[in-house]
Amino acid sequence: MAHHARLKCINPDCNATFDIDRMTFTCDDCGDMLDVAYDWDAAHKALGFDRNPATFTARHTAGAGYASGQTDARLNLSGVWRFRELMPFYRSEDQIQTIGEGRTYLQHTPRLAADIGLTSHNLFLEYEGLNPSGSFKDNGMTGAFTHARVVGASKAVCASTGNTSASLALFASITGVTAYVLIGSGKIAYGKLSQALDYGARTIQVEGDFDACLRRVRQLAEDRPELGIYLMNSVNPFRLEGQKAIMFRILEGLNWQVPDWIVVPGGNLGNSSAFGKAFMELHELGMIDRMPRLAIINAEGARTLDRIVNELKIRWNGGRCFRDAVRSEYERMDAHNERAHTIASAIEINRPVNLPKALRALEVMNGVVRSVSDEVILEHKALVGRHGFGCEPASAASVAGARMLIREGIIKPDETVACVLTGHQLKDPDATVKYHCGIDMKSAQDTAPRVDVRGEHSNVPVQVPDDLDAIIEALG
């Protein structure tokens, strides 16, 4: 199948193309980012695919034999690869590396919809915490590991705030690839770090933040080819191919009716970039008749995209005239030593590597960008939890952002909204317990005084003596 796929520069003034049998993911000619581009007619003719979504629905329940290695059943079990005709970059199906990722389901939450102001009650949560490693990253990692198999890579590296390292380490442990993880010297959620350690990844803590780690892993993978290390961060376009499937599952859950809004947290901007590409391709293929709108929600402490779009008015503009402006903004940030800081560690990123592709997604999906405070994130995390969906702090940014946009009148109360919850509650249990128990997140060291900062949805454990009457009284 790979002869139907090429790597293509996203810069319209360059448009260089390259064979997919390579381990570098930036353009040789201009240095810009690359997309995976397809000859759809040729690929679908070879696969016998008539672009009917019923093909995917029929695969939804995996057939017998997946555990014994039968290829079709194994791929149909995956919530990514049952859509394989929409990402045909592999040479043969035997190369596809899957661990059963993407078995997530779109959840209709009418009571939560009412709480945030949707009179239609049409709020849907795409709960990616149900993935094997507990986050959406598994969707992208299966794509990247499949391409690593195509090029014969045996070593892989990533920089991570937590979820990427957990997913990389899990896939590597199952596929036999040697995994290296670079984490910053700042905070990392122990729920995530524990996974990388347990799955056997060699974990290296670098003095600096995520942006520093990402710079170093790119040097390892791109500037030192003799090391033969495959880069697993979302600058890798094959990661984004897998993450497109999150949108395919949302559409599948809505019987392929396009929602009015997709709302997603914005960190390194891989998801928003993948979602824009997914809808561009589906529209090109005639599988949808309109585009949803996109809302990307930053944390206030890591609001680079928000500042670039809403204050500096930088746009994709067909792929032209934005690069110098972004470069100037990054130089200003460096000069002022600006660093990201938020309780939502998964989106604590100051220099989002996929910013150009996210600008493209905002253009083609008529999107908006907003930022929400840590306090608002934690309140909405608890609110989402009250409705049965425990999520990491970054996930709650999408619901908080949807509520903000409803109050602004941007999202209409009668519209259909799909929010992406990126990771499981147990990714960062410390944040949850500290919120409910009233411990100030900035004063949570054992030697520091505990500050009562309990929020609207706090659920404080009740302490009682070992006495039945006292226990009954505490039951309320």
VMD Tcl script that draws the C-alpha trace (Angstrom):
set ca {
  {0.00 0.00 0.00}
  {2.85 2.41 0.71}
  {3.23 3.43 -2.93}
  {-0.12 5.22 -2.54}
  {1.29 7.40 0.28}
  {3.93 10.11 0.30}
  {5.30 12.63 2.76}
  {4.44 16.13 1.58}
  {5.68 19.52 2.83}
  {2.86 21.66 4.25}
  {4.44 24.85 2.87}
  {2.50 25.66 -0.33}
  {5.52 27.52 -1.70}
  {7.53 24.30 -1.45}
  {5.20 21.28 -1.80}
  {8.17 18.90 -1.88}
  {7.31 15.22 -1.57}
  {9.32 12.32 -0.18}
  {9.06 8.56 0.04}
  {7.68 7.28 3.34}
  {10.69 4.94 3.80}
  {12.52 7.48 5.93}
  {12.96 8.39 9.60}
  {12.94 12.18 9.33}
  {9.80 14.24 9.53}
  {10.71 17.74 8.37}
  {11.14 18.91 4.79}
  {14.65 18.52 3.35}
  {14.10 21.52 1.09}
  {12.60 24.19 3.40}
  {12.60 22.69 6.89}
  {8.82 22.89 7.32}
  {6.52 20.18 8.67}
  {5.32 17.19 6.65}
  {1.94 15.58 6.09}
  {1.16 12.04 5.02}
  {-0.56 12.55 1.66}
  {-2.46 9.89 -0.29}
  {-3.49 9.02 -3.82}
  {-6.96 8.17 -2.59}
  {-8.36 6.88 -5.86}
  {-5.49 4.46 -6.37}
  {-5.44 3.33 -2.74}
  {-9.16 2.74 -2.52}
  {-9.27 0.97 -5.85}
  {-6.54 -1.38 -4.63}
  {-8.41 -1.97 -1.36}
  {-11.83 -2.30 -2.93}
  {-13.18 0.43 -0.63}
  {-16.29 2.27 -1.83}
  {-16.08 5.01 0.86}
  {-19.15 3.71 2.62}
  {-18.97 4.24 6.41}
  {-20.97 1.03 6.87}
  {-17.71 -0.80 6.20}
  {-16.32 0.45 9.51}
  {-19.50 -0.14 11.49}
  {-19.57 -3.76 10.34}
  {-16.10 -4.22 11.85}
  {-17.01 -2.64 15.17}
  {-17.41 -5.98 16.93}
  {-14.18 -7.88 16.44}
  {-14.56 -11.41 15.09}
  {-13.28 -14.54 16.75}
  {-9.59 -15.23 16.38}
  {-8.04 -11.86 17.21}
  {-6.03 -13.29 20.10}
  {-4.53 -16.00 17.90}
  {-3.19 -13.40 15.47}
  {-5.69 -13.51 12.60}
  {-4.94 -10.24 10.84}
  {-8.44 -9.02 9.98}
  {-9.85 -9.79 13.42}
  {-6.82 -8.21 15.12}
  {-7.20 -4.98 13.12}
  {-10.97 -4.85 13.51}
  {-10.52 -4.99 17.29}
  {-8.61 -1.69 17.07}
  {-10.61 1.52 17.11}
  {-7.91 2.97 14.87}
  {-7.27 0.25 12.31}
  {-10.86 -0.67 11.61}
  {-10.67 2.65 9.69}
  {-7.49 1.54 7.88}
  {-8.70 2.65 4.43}
  {-8.49 6.22 5.75}
  {-4.78 5.89 6.64}
  {-3.29 3.47 4.07}
  {0.43 4.24 4.49}
  {1.55 0.71 5.44}
  {2.94 -1.75 2.88}
  {1.04 -4.74 4.22}
  {-1.41 -5.29 7.03}
  {1.09 -7.55 8.79}
  {3.18 -4.44 9.52}
  {0.43 -2.80 11.57}
  {1.33 -2.64 15.27}
  {-1.77 -2.69 17.46}
  {-2.53 -3.42 21.10}
  {-6.29 -2.97 20.85}
  {-6.18 0.82 21.14}
  {-9.14 3.06 20.41}
  {-11.86 0.91 21.96}
  {-13.54 4.07 23.19}
  {-17.13 5.12 22.85}
  {-18.89 8.44 22.43}
  {-20.83 9.17 25.62}
  {-24.09 11.16 25.55}
  {-24.26 13.32 28.70}
  {-27.54 15.28 28.71}
  {-27.37 16.16 32.45}
  {-23.87 17.59 32.07}
  {-25.09 19.42 28.96}
  {-27.77 21.11 31.03}
  {-25.21 22.06 33.68}
  {-23.07 23.95 31.16}
  {-25.98 25.60 29.34}
  {-26.80 23.40 26.34}
  {-30.59 23.42 26.07}
  {-30.43 20.78 23.32}
  {-28.78 18.42 25.86}
  {-26.59 17.35 22.94}
  {-23.24 17.18 24.71}
  {-21.06 14.19 23.88}
  {-17.83 13.16 25.57}
  {-15.20 11.22 23.63}
  {-13.60 9.54 26.63}
  {-10.08 8.56 25.56}
  {-9.13 7.47 29.08}
  {-10.35 3.99 28.13}
  {-7.29 3.37 25.96}
  {-4.78 0.71 27.12}
  {-2.33 3.27 28.50}
  {-5.15 5.50 29.76}
  {-4.92 8.35 27.23}
  {-5.55 9.35 23.62}
  {-1.86 8.92 22.83}
  {-2.38 5.25 21.98}
  {-4.28 6.31 18.84}
  {-1.20 8.08 17.53}
  {1.36 5.64 18.87}
  {-0.10 2.74 16.89}
  {0.38 4.80 13.73}
  {3.95 5.76 14.62}
  {4.93 2.22 15.66}
  {3.46 0.91 12.41}
  {5.62 3.31 10.43}
  {8.61 2.39 12.60}
  {8.01 -1.21 11.50}
  {7.82 -0.08 7.86}
  {11.27 1.55 8.12}
  {12.75 -1.19 10.32}
  {13.41 0.94 13.43}
  {14.29 -0.89 16.64}
  {14.78 2.10 18.98}
  {12.36 4.93 19.79}
  {12.49 8.15 21.79}
  {10.09 10.82 23.01}
  {9.98 13.91 25.17}
  {7.01 13.82 27.46}
  {4.95 15.49 30.15}
  {3.67 11.99 30.91}
  {1.08 10.52 28.55}
  {3.38 10.15 25.54}
  {6.01 8.36 27.61}
  {3.42 5.97 29.06}
  {2.08 5.09 25.63}
  {5.52 4.80 24.02}
  {6.76 2.54 26.83}
  {3.70 0.30 26.61}
  {3.91 -0.16 22.83}
  {7.67 -0.68 23.02}
  {7.36 -3.34 25.72}
  {4.89 -5.31 23.59}
  {6.64 -4.89 20.23}
  {10.21 -5.39 21.43}
  {11.42 -1.88 20.57}
  {13.94 -0.22 22.90}
  {12.32 2.86 24.44}
  {13.95 6.07 25.66}
  {12.00 8.81 27.45}
  {13.19 12.34 28.24}
  {11.25 14.18 30.95}
  {11.84 17.68 32.29}
  {13.04 18.61 35.75}
  {9.69 20.18 36.59}
  {6.56 18.39 37.69}
  {5.32 15.23 36.05}
  {2.24 13.37 37.22}
  {3.31 10.21 39.04}
  {0.41 8.26 37.56}
  {2.04 8.77 34.16}
  {5.68 8.44 35.16}
  {4.93 5.15 36.94}
  {3.76 3.66 33.65}
  {6.96 4.52 31.78}
  {9.02 3.04 34.61}
  {6.90 -0.10 34.94}
  {6.96 -0.79 31.20}
  {10.76 -0.64 31.18}
  {11.55 2.55 29.25}
  {14.96 4.07 29.97}
  {13.87 7.35 31.56}
  {16.20 10.36 31.52}
  {15.36 13.51 33.47}
  {16.77 16.57 31.72}
  {17.27 19.89 33.48}
  {14.67 22.10 31.83}
  {11.05 21.94 30.68}
  {9.19 19.95 28.02}
  {10.28 22.32 25.26}
  {13.94 21.69 26.13}
  {13.37 17.92 26.12}
  {11.63 18.07 22.76}
  {14.54 20.00 21.27}
  {16.95 17.33 22.49}
  {14.97 14.32 21.25}
  {14.70 15.94 17.82}
  {18.46 16.32 17.80}
  {18.88 12.67 18.77}
  {16.54 11.46 16.03}
  {17.17 13.95 13.24}
  {20.72 15.25 13.71}
  {22.29 11.95 14.77}
  {20.98 9.42 12.22}
  {23.80 7.02 13.07}
  {21.99 6.33 16.38}
  {19.00 4.92 14.49}
  {16.46 6.27 16.99}
  {12.88 6.78 15.78}
  {11.11 9.95 16.99}
  {7.70 9.36 18.57}
  {6.55 12.91 19.37}
  {3.75 14.47 17.37}
  {6.08 16.26 14.97}
  {5.96 12.76 13.48}
  {3.07 12.91 10.97}
  {2.32 9.20 11.36}
  {1.34 9.91 14.96}
  {-1.30 12.30 13.66}
  {-2.61 9.72 11.20}
  {-3.60 7.49 14.09}
  {-5.12 10.38 16.03}
  {-7.47 11.09 13.12}
  {-9.39 8.00 14.24}
  {-10.70 9.85 17.31}
  {-12.82 11.91 14.92}
  {-13.88 8.83 12.96}
  {-15.23 7.31 16.18}
  {-17.11 10.50 17.06}
  {-18.75 10.45 13.64}
  {-19.48 6.75 13.98}
  {-21.15 7.41 17.35}
  {-23.35 10.04 15.68}
  {-24.24 7.79 12.72}
  {-21.86 9.85 10.58}
  {-23.80 13.03 11.19}
  {-21.34 15.91 11.69}
  {-21.62 17.70 15.07}
  {-21.64 21.47 15.22}
  {-18.52 21.67 17.42}
  {-15.42 19.68 18.30}
  {-13.79 20.96 21.51}
  {-10.29 19.80 22.48}
  {-7.55 20.80 24.94}
  {-4.55 22.44 23.29}
  {-1.05 21.39 24.36}
  {1.41 20.38 21.66}
  {-1.55 20.74 19.25}
  {-1.21 17.28 17.71}
  {-4.87 16.42 18.29}
  {-6.29 19.61 16.82}
  {-3.95 19.25 13.84}
  {-5.00 15.63 13.30}
  {-8.68 16.51 13.62}
  {-8.40 19.23 10.99}
  {-6.68 16.82 8.61}
  {-9.30 14.15 9.27}
  {-12.19 16.42 8.35}
  {-10.36 17.89 5.34}
  {-9.83 14.38 3.98}
  {-13.35 13.15 4.74}
  {-14.79 16.18 2.97}
  {-12.48 15.60 -0.01}
  {-13.60 11.96 -0.14}
  {-17.27 12.96 -0.08}
  {-17.91 11.09 3.19}
  {-19.20 14.22 4.97}
  {-21.07 17.20 3.51}
  {-19.93 19.90 5.93}
  {-17.20 20.71 8.44}
  {-17.76 21.09 12.17}
  {-16.28 24.06 13.97}
  {-13.21 23.54 16.15}
  {-12.51 25.03 19.58}
  {-9.00 24.63 21.03}
  {-8.78 25.32 24.75}
  {-5.47 26.33 26.36}
  {-4.65 26.57 30.05}
  {-4.01 30.20 31.00}
  {-0.51 29.27 32.11}
  {0.30 27.81 28.68}
  {-1.66 29.99 26.27}
  {0.76 30.45 23.38}
  {-1.81 29.58 20.71}
  {-4.44 31.80 22.32}
  {-2.03 34.74 22.32}
  {-0.93 34.09 18.73}
  {-4.47 33.83 17.37}
  {-6.42 36.32 19.48}
  {-3.85 38.99 20.31}
  {-1.31 38.84 17.49}
  {-3.97 37.91 14.90}
  {-1.69 35.38 13.21}
  {-3.50 33.11 10.75}
  {-2.68 30.13 8.53}
  {-3.56 32.24 5.50}
  {-3.37 29.33 3.08}
  {0.02 28.34 4.50}
  {1.72 31.69 3.85}
  {2.89 34.73 5.79}
  {2.70 33.44 9.38}
  {6.11 31.86 10.01}
  {8.10 35.04 10.63}
  {5.47 36.35 13.03}
  {5.50 33.11 15.06}
  {9.30 33.09 15.08}
  {9.32 36.66 16.43}
  {6.89 35.72 19.17}
  {9.05 32.77 20.21}
  {12.11 35.04 20.31}
  {10.19 37.46 22.55}
  {9.22 34.58 24.85}
  {12.86 33.49 25.08}
  {14.03 37.03 25.81}
  {11.58 37.26 28.72}
  {12.30 33.69 29.87}
  {8.60 32.85 29.70}
  {7.72 29.31 30.82}
  {4.49 27.39 30.88}
  {2.92 26.68 34.26}
  {-0.40 24.91 34.85}
  {-1.92 22.16 36.96}
  {-2.90 20.54 33.65}
  {0.53 19.01 33.06}
  {-0.50 17.31 29.81}
  {-0.90 20.74 28.15}
  {1.92 22.55 29.97}
  {3.73 23.37 26.73}
  {5.01 26.79 25.66}
  {6.22 26.05 22.12}
  {3.63 23.75 20.54}
  {5.41 21.87 17.76}
  {2.23 21.47 15.68}
  {1.27 25.13 15.76}
  {1.34 25.53 11.95}
  {-0.95 22.55 11.43}
  {-3.24 23.78 14.21}
  {-3.51 27.16 12.46}
  {-4.50 25.25 9.32}
  {-7.15 23.31 11.26}
  {-8.56 26.55 12.68}
  {-8.82 27.99 9.18}
  {-10.52 25.02 7.51}
  {-12.86 24.40 10.49}
  {-13.65 28.07 11.23}
  {-12.20 27.55 14.66}
  {-11.69 29.56 17.84}
  {-9.16 29.49 20.68}
  {-9.74 30.23 24.35}
  {-7.86 29.85 27.66}
  {-9.17 28.79 31.06}
  {-7.60 29.13 34.50}
  {-6.35 26.25 36.65}
  {-9.17 26.92 39.11}
  {-11.77 26.62 36.36}
  {-10.09 23.47 35.02}
  {-10.23 21.80 38.44}
  {-13.87 22.80 38.99}
  {-14.87 21.30 35.64}
  {-12.78 18.22 36.26}
  {-14.83 17.64 39.40}
  {-18.06 18.44 37.53}
  {-17.26 15.90 34.82}
  {-16.40 13.40 37.54}
  {-19.80 13.93 39.17}
  {-21.33 12.72 35.92}
  {-19.30 9.52 35.91}
  {-16.26 10.34 33.78}
  {-13.06 10.66 35.77}
  {-10.51 12.56 33.71}
  {-7.09 14.15 34.07}
  {-7.03 17.97 34.52}
  {-6.17 18.73 30.87}
  {-9.28 16.86 29.71}
  {-11.53 19.12 31.73}
  {-10.28 22.13 29.78}
  {-12.49 21.07 26.88}
  {-15.69 21.10 28.96}
  {-14.65 24.34 30.68}
  {-13.97 25.88 27.28}
  {-17.32 24.72 25.90}
  {-19.08 26.36 28.84}
  {-17.14 29.59 28.27}
  {-18.08 29.64 24.58}
  {-21.76 28.99 25.40}
  {-21.73 31.95 27.80}
  {-20.08 34.10 25.12}
  {-22.78 33.14 22.64}
  {-20.26 31.54 20.27}
  {-21.65 28.04 20.83}
  {-25.43 28.24 20.56}
  {-27.45 26.45 23.26}
  {-29.21 24.26 20.71}
  {-26.03 23.03 18.96}
  {-24.40 19.61 19.16}
  {-21.02 19.60 20.90}
  {-18.42 16.83 21.16}
  {-15.71 17.36 23.81}
  {-12.57 15.23 23.83}
  {-11.51 13.93 27.25}
  {-7.87 13.08 26.62}
  {-6.85 11.04 29.66}
  {-8.02 8.97 32.62}
  {-8.55 10.32 36.12}
  {-5.82 8.05 37.54}
  {-3.21 9.73 35.34}
  {-2.99 12.44 38.00}
  {-4.69 11.24 41.22}
  {-2.77 13.79 43.32}
  {-4.62 16.66 41.66}
  {-7.95 14.99 42.37}
  {-7.29 14.27 46.03}
  {-5.81 17.70 46.68}
  {-8.84 19.38 45.12}
  {-11.35 17.43 47.18}
  {-9.39 17.57 50.43}
  {-8.75 21.29 50.20}
  {-4.97 21.30 49.83}
  {-3.51 24.32 48.06}
  {-1.83 22.97 44.91}
  {1.08 25.39 45.40}
  {1.53 24.48 49.07}
  {1.18 20.73 48.96}
  {4.61 19.78 50.31}
  {4.56 17.79 53.54}
  {6.25 20.63 55.46}
  {3.94 23.35 54.16}
  {0.69 24.37 55.84}
  {-2.45 23.04 54.20}
  {-4.58 25.82 52.80}
  {-8.34 25.40 52.48}
  {-9.07 25.91 48.78}
  {-11.98 23.52 48.44}
  {-14.12 24.24 45.42}
  {-17.78 24.08 44.53}
  {-17.71 20.34 43.83}
  {-15.31 19.25 46.58}
  {-16.18 15.92 48.19}
  {-14.31 15.97 51.50}
  {-13.76 12.70 53.42}
  {-15.51 12.83 56.80}
  {-13.37 11.84 59.78}
  {-15.16 10.13 62.69}
  {-14.16 8.01 65.70}
  {-14.59 4.24 65.69}
  {-18.14 4.52 66.96}
  {-21.27 3.18 65.22}
  {-23.49 6.10 66.20}
  {-20.91 8.58 64.92}
  {-20.65 6.65 61.67}
  {-24.43 6.63 61.24}
  {-24.56 10.36 61.91}
  {-21.83 10.90 59.30}
  {-23.87 8.95 56.75}
  {-26.28 11.88 56.81}
}
mol new
graphics top color blue
foreach p $ca { graphics top sphere $p radius 0.5 }
foreach p [lrange $ca 0 end-1] q [lrange $ca 1 end] { graphics top cylinder $p $q radius 0.2 }
display resetview
